[in-house]
Amino acid sequence: MANSLRYTGNDFTFIGEDISPIMKLVAQRFTPLLDALSMGQPATNVYHQYRERSINGDYVTCSIAVNSATADTAVTIPDGNQLQVGMILESEGALGTEKVRIASVTSNSMLLQRGWPYGTGAINTMTAGEKYWIVGQAEKEGADQGSDITLARTSRSNYTQIFTKPIKMTGSERAVSLAPNLGDEFDVQTELRAIEAAKELEKTIIRGVSANTIGDLTNPRTMDGLNAVITAINSAVTTSSFATNPILYANNVLKELWKTGARDIDLIACGADVQAYFSNGNQSYLNVSQQDEVTKRVVTRLITDFGQPRLLLVPNMKATDALFLSTARVIPVELNGRSFQRTELAKTGDASNRAIIGEYTLETHHRDKLARVRLS
């Protein structure tokens, strides 16, 4: 269903004329990414703050090497706040696996009982940077409550950005009838400027960068888009290599995202070149007889072990870019009462004045679990 950019709040005091029908009609053609995303609850401040929902991870990383030993071993770790005394861990070192039990834990270290069941299991070494996977808690019967492992939710922020399109027409310009006659030229111009405003919002959601200022009459405020915040998994790939096997590269990116915990990647937004490479990937499987009148060479979805994302051709992206997104975690948000609307302004002499005005920002939840691929 098209994202109409319609106001979703309940304060209608200062709202101008709703232009969501126009936005809905043009969304799939001009702003397909906006059409694929769902609007969030309205922001209540131009400096919009929001919190991510998180659960504790599946593993803990060793900061030091762990030697083979039967005695309880202290291991330095980056963060022990997610761990509980009594947890069973399993190493996945290059030299084999070992199950251990946490005897005690602090914010940056844990004391391990080796070779679980204690003293009878296999014992192996670990190098710095290798992982212990958290198998699960094994609590003693009747034990007191352990230390709190509540995970503080990460706060994120972004600024809102004002999008405006002024429209001015004289009485003579409105009176002239042009072919084809589309009615009042003032309304025609309003529709065209609304399309431009929606396109600029989509381009900003992709390409925007924050000026890190609240803004004033002199300095505008701008918002961060996806390209600015997706930095954890952001890779450059040579065009020739990608074109040879785009499905392989996409599957590798999905695998890396899956390993970070991302199980919800449902959209790959593609620039024109990237989409063409995906679609050209099926050319070796075409078997077209002389009777066929239609040749189909398009890929609209990938079905892999690590997700089944839809491919979406986005005209407002760089042609050589691809964004691996979760539509549940990329959320456009309007400032309360400031969704796109048509506002009538005071006449200046014989001229009528109006403006398309909207103010929006973008929430990107768990941006380290989104990805960008750039062809070079």
C-alpha positions in Angstrom: 0.0 0.0 0.0 1.4 3.4 -0.9 2.8 5.6 1.8 0.8 8.7 1.2 2.9 10.9 3.7 -0.4 11.8 5.3 -0.4 13.3 8.8 -0.8 10.5 11.4 -1.2 12.7 14.6 -4.3 14.1 16.2 -3.5 17.8 16.5 -5.2 19.5 13.6 -4.9 23.1 14.8 -2.4 24.3 12.2 -2.7 21.9 9.4 -3.2 23.2 5.8 -5.0 21.5 3.0 -4.2 17.8 2.8 -2.4 16.8 -0.4 -2.0 13.1 0.5 -4.1 12.0 -2.6 -1.5 13.6 -4.9 1.3 11.9 -2.9 -0.4 8.5 -3.1 -0.9 8.8 -6.9 2.8 9.6 -7.5 4.5 7.4 -4.9 5.1 4.2 -6.8 6.3 6.0 -9.9 8.5 8.8 -8.5 9.3 7.8 -4.9 9.2 4.0 -4.7 11.3 3.8 -1.5 8.9 6.1 0.3 6.1 3.9 -1.0 7.8 0.9 0.6 8.4 2.4 4.0 5.8 3.1 6.7 5.5 6.4 8.5 6.3 6.4 12.2 4.6 8.3 15.0 5.0 12.1 14.6 8.1 13.8 16.1 7.4 16.3 18.8 10.7 18.3 18.6 12.9 19.5 15.7 15.7 17.5 17.4 14.1 14.1 17.3 15.2 11.5 19.8 14.2 7.9 19.8 15.3 4.6 21.4 16.1 1.3 19.9 14.8 -2.0 21.2 17.6 -4.5 22.0 18.2 -7.9 23.4 21.5 -9.3 24.7 23.8 -10.9 22.2 24.6 -14.5 21.4 28.3 -14.5 22.2 31.1 -12.9 24.1 34.5 -12.1 22.5 37.8 -12.9 24.2 40.1 -9.9 24.6 43.0 -12.2 25.4 44.3 -15.6 24.4 43.0 -18.5 26.6 45.5 -21.3 27.2 44.6 -25.0 27.7 44.2 -25.5 31.5 42.1 -27.4 33.9 42.1 -24.7 36.6 39.5 -22.0 36.7 40.6 -19.3 34.2 40.1 -15.6 34.2 39.3 -14.1 30.8 39.2 -10.5 29.9 36.1 -9.5 27.8 34.8 -6.2 26.3 31.5 -6.3 28.2 30.3 -8.7 30.9 27.1 -6.9 31.7 25.0 -9.3 29.6 26.4 -12.4 31.3 25.2 -14.3 34.4 26.9 -16.5 36.8 26.1 -20.1 35.9 25.9 -19.5 32.2 27.2 -22.3 30.0 29.4 -21.1 27.1 30.9 -23.0 24.2 34.1 -21.9 22.5 34.4 -22.0 18.7 38.1 -21.7 18.5 40.1 -22.8 15.5 41.6 -25.7 17.6 38.2 -27.2 18.7 35.3 -26.6 21.0 35.1 -26.5 24.7 32.2 -25.9 27.1 32.8 -23.8 30.1 30.7 -22.4 33.0 30.9 -18.9 34.3 31.9 -19.0 38.0 31.9 -15.2 38.4 31.7 -12.2 36.2 32.4 -8.4 36.2 32.0 -5.7 33.6 35.2 -6.6 31.8 36.2 -10.2 32.9 34.8 -13.6 33.7 36.1 -16.6 35.6 35.5 -19.8 33.8 35.2 -23.3 35.0 36.9 -25.3 32.3 35.9 -28.5 30.5 32.3 -28.6 31.5 30.9 -30.8 32.9 33.4 -29.5 35.4 36.7 -31.3 34.8 35.4 -34.0 32.5 34.8 -32.2 29.2 37.3 -31.4 26.4 39.7 -28.5 27.0 41.0 -26.3 24.2 42.8 -23.0 23.6 41.4 -19.7 22.3 43.1 -16.8 20.6 42.3 -13.2 21.2 39.3 -12.2 19.2 37.6 -15.6 19.1 34.2 -16.1 20.6 32.4 -17.9 23.3 28.8 -18.6 22.3 26.2 -18.3 25.1 24.4 -21.6 25.3 22.2 -20.8 28.2 21.8 -20.2 31.9 22.2 -23.2 34.3 20.9 -21.9 37.7 21.2 -23.8 41.0 18.0 -25.0 42.6 16.9 -22.5 45.3 19.5 -19.9 44.3 19.0 -16.2 45.1 18.4 -13.8 42.3 21.6 -12.9 40.4 22.8 -9.5 39.2 20.6 -7.4 37.0 21.3 -7.8 33.3 18.8 -5.2 32.1 20.0 -3.7 28.9 19.8 0.0 28.6 18.2 1.0 25.3 20.4 2.9 22.9 19.2 6.5 22.2 19.4 7.9 18.7 18.6 11.3 17.3 18.2 13.2 14.1 17.1 16.6 13.1 13.9 17.5 11.2 14.3 19.2 7.8 11.8 21.6 6.2 10.8 21.0 2.6 9.0 23.8 0.8 7.9 24.6 -2.7 6.5 28.2 -3.3 4.0 28.7 -6.0 3.0 32.1 -7.4 0.7 32.8 -10.3 -0.9 36.0 -11.6 -4.6 36.3 -12.4 -3.7 36.4 -16.2 -1.7 33.2 -15.9 -4.6 31.4 -14.2 -7.1 32.7 -16.8 -5.2 31.5 -19.8 -6.3 28.1 -21.1 -3.5 25.8 -22.4 -3.7 22.7 -24.4 -4.3 20.1 -23.1 -6.7 21.8 -20.7 -6.0 20.4 -17.3 -8.0 23.0 -15.4 -6.7 25.7 -13.2 -3.0 26.1 -13.9 -2.5 27.1 -10.3 -3.7 23.6 -9.3 -1.6 22.0 -12.0 1.5 23.7 -10.7 0.7 22.7 -7.2 0.5 19.0 -8.2 3.9 19.2 -10.0 5.6 21.0 -7.1 4.1 18.3 -4.7 5.8 15.6 -6.8 9.1 17.5 -6.5 8.8 17.9 -2.8 8.1 14.2 -2.3 11.1 13.3 -4.5 13.4 15.6 -2.5 12.2 13.9 0.7 13.1 10.5 -0.7 16.5 11.8 -2.0 17.2 13.3 1.5 16.2 10.0 3.2 18.9 8.3 1.1 21.6 11.0 0.6 21.0 13.6 3.4 23.6 14.7 5.9 22.9 16.5 9.1 24.4 20.0 9.7 24.2 19.2 13.4 22.4 22.4 14.2 19.0 23.3 15.5 18.7 25.9 12.8 17.4 29.4 12.7 16.5 32.2 10.3 20.0 32.2 9.0 21.1 28.5 9.1 18.8 25.7 8.0 18.8 22.3 9.8 19.2 19.2 7.8 18.8 15.5 8.6 21.0 12.4 8.2 20.0 10.0 5.5 20.8 6.3 5.1 24.1 6.8 3.4 25.3 8.9 6.3 24.5 6.4 9.0 25.1 3.0 7.4 28.8 2.7 8.1 29.3 -0.6 9.9 28.7 -2.8 6.8 29.6 -0.5 4.0 31.8 -1.9 1.2 33.1 -1.0 -2.2 33.1 -3.7 -4.8 34.6 -3.5 -8.3 31.9 -3.2 -10.9 33.3 -6.0 -13.0 33.3 -8.5 -10.1 29.8 -7.6 -9.0 28.4 -7.8 -12.6 29.9 -11.3 -13.0 27.9 -12.7 -10.0 25.7 -10.2 -8.3 23.7 -12.9 -6.4 26.9 -14.1 -4.8 27.8 -10.7 -3.5 24.3 -10.1 -2.3 24.2 -13.4 -0.5 27.5 -12.6 1.2 26.2 -9.3 2.5 23.0 -11.0 3.7 25.1 -13.6 5.5 27.1 -10.9 7.3 24.0 -9.1 8.3 22.5 -12.4 9.5 25.6 -13.0 11.6 25.1 -9.6 13.4 21.5 -10.7 14.3 19.6 -9.1 11.5 16.9 -11.5 10.6 14.5 -9.0 9.0 16.3 -7.6 5.9 13.3 -7.5 3.5 14.3 -4.9 0.9 17.4 -4.2 -1.3 17.0 -0.7 -2.7 19.0 -0.6 -6.0 20.3 2.1 -8.2 19.8 1.6 -11.9 23.1 -0.2 -12.6 22.9 -2.5 -9.6 19.3 -3.5 -10.6 20.4 -4.2 -14.2 23.2 -6.4 -13.0 20.8 -8.4 -10.8 18.4 -8.8 -13.7 21.1 -9.7 -16.2 22.1 -12.5 -13.9 19.3 -14.7 -15.2 20.3 -14.3 -18.9 22.2 -17.6 -19.0 19.0 -19.4 -17.9 16.8 -17.9 -20.7 15.4 -20.4 -23.2 13.3 -18.4 -25.7 11.8 -20.2 -28.7 10.9 -18.4 -31.9 7.2 -18.5 -30.9 7.7 -16.5 -27.8 6.7 -12.8 -28.1 8.0 -11.7 -24.7 11.4 -11.9 -23.2 11.5 -11.6 -19.5 14.8 -10.5 -17.9 14.0 -9.1 -14.5 14.7 -10.2 -10.9 12.4 -8.8 -8.3 13.3 -11.0 -5.2 16.2 -13.0 -3.9 15.5 -16.2 -2.0 18.5 -17.1 0.1 19.4 -18.9 3.3 19.8 -15.6 5.0 16.6 -13.8 3.9 14.2 -13.2 1.0 14.5 -9.5 0.3 12.6 -7.8 -2.5 14.6 -5.8 -5.0 13.4 -2.3 -5.6 14.6 0.0 -8.4 14.9 3.5 -6.8 15.5 6.3 -9.3 16.6 8.7 -6.6 19.6 6.6 -5.6 23.1 6.7 -7.1 23.1 4.2 -10.0 25.9 2.2 -8.5 24.6 1.9 -5.0 22.6 -0.8 -3.2 21.1 -0.5 0.3 20.1 -3.6 2.3 17.3 -2.5 4.5 14.7 -3.6 7.0 11.5 -1.7 6.3 10.5 -2.2 10.0 13.7 -0.3 11.1 13.9 2.5 8.5 11.1 4.9 9.5 10.3 8.3 8.0 8.7 10.6 10.6 6.9 13.9 10.2 7.1 16.7 12.7 3.7 16.9 14.5 1.3 18.7 12.3 3.9 19.3 9.6 3.2 16.6 7.0 3.1 17.8 3.4 0.2 20.2 3.0 -0.8 23.0 0.7 -0.9 26.3 2.5 -2.6 29.4 1.0 -0.6 32.6 1.4 -1.6 36.3 1.2 -2.0 37.7 -2.3 0.6 40.1 -3.7 -1.3 42.4 -6.0 -2.9 40.4 -8.7 -0.8 37.3 -7.9 -2.1 34.3 -5.9 0.5 32.6 -3.6 0.6 29.2 -2.0 3.3 26.8 -0.8 3.8 23.1 -0.4 5.4 22.7 3.1 6.4 19.6 5.0 8.9 18.8 7.8 10.3 15.3 8.2 13.1 13.3 9.7 14.3 9.7 9.6 14.7 7.0 12.2 17.2 4.3 11.5 17.1 1.6 14.2 20.1 -0.7 14.6 21.9 1.0 11.7 24.9 -1.4 12.3 22.6 -4.1 11.0 21.9 -2.4 7.7 24.3 -2.4 4.8 25.4 -0.4 1.8 27.3 -1.7 -1.3 29.0 0.7 -3.6 30.2 -0.3 -7.1 33.5 1.3 -8.1 
